[in-house]
């Protein structure tokens, strides 16, 4: 191992990326999004949407994912 490399259970990292999605449906219990990027079930993300000039954001978890041909 290289000197100075962090190790152990106290090391936590988060890798983020921006993914453009299209909002198809929304309700109190969830939403349906469309994206050109695959997102496996269980993926956790921060979703930000602008509707009529107001921005809404929330943490989301992908519950189902389907590849469309």
N, C-alpha and C positions, 0 to 999 in steps of 0.2 A: 504494500500500500504506500502511496506517496505521502511524504510528510505534509502536514497541514490540512489533509483531506478530512472533512467532517464525517463522523461515523456514529452509529448508535441509535437507540430508539428516540432520542430527543431531536433528531434531525427530521424536519417536516418541510415539504416543498409543494408548491402548487404551480402547475403549468397551465396557462390560459391561452385561449385564442378566440378571435372574433369569427363568428359564423353567421352569415346572413340567412334568415329564415322568413318564411311567409306565413302569416297567421291566417288559418283557414276557418277555425271555429274557436269560440271561447265561452266558458260558463263558469259558475262558481266552483265547480269540482275539477276543472282542468281546461286544457286547450289542445288544439290540433295544429301542429306546425309542419311546414314542408321545407326541406333543405336539400341542397345538392351534396351535403356531407353526411356520411353515416354517423349515427350516434347510438351506440348500443344501449339497451335497457340497463338502468342503474346509473347512467351518467348524470352527474350533478352539474348544474349550470346556473348562471345568473342571466335572467331574461329581462331585457329592457325594450319596451314598445311605446311608440308615440301614437296616440289616437286623438284626433281633433286638436292638435297642439299641446296636449297634456302628455307627460311622460309617466309611464307606469313601469315599475320594476319589482321583481321578486326572484327568490331562489326557486329553482325547479328541479325535478328529477324525472328522467325519461322512464316511463312505465312500459311503453311498447315502441317498437321500431320496425318499420317495414320498408324494404327496398322495392321501389316501383320501377318497372322496366320502361 
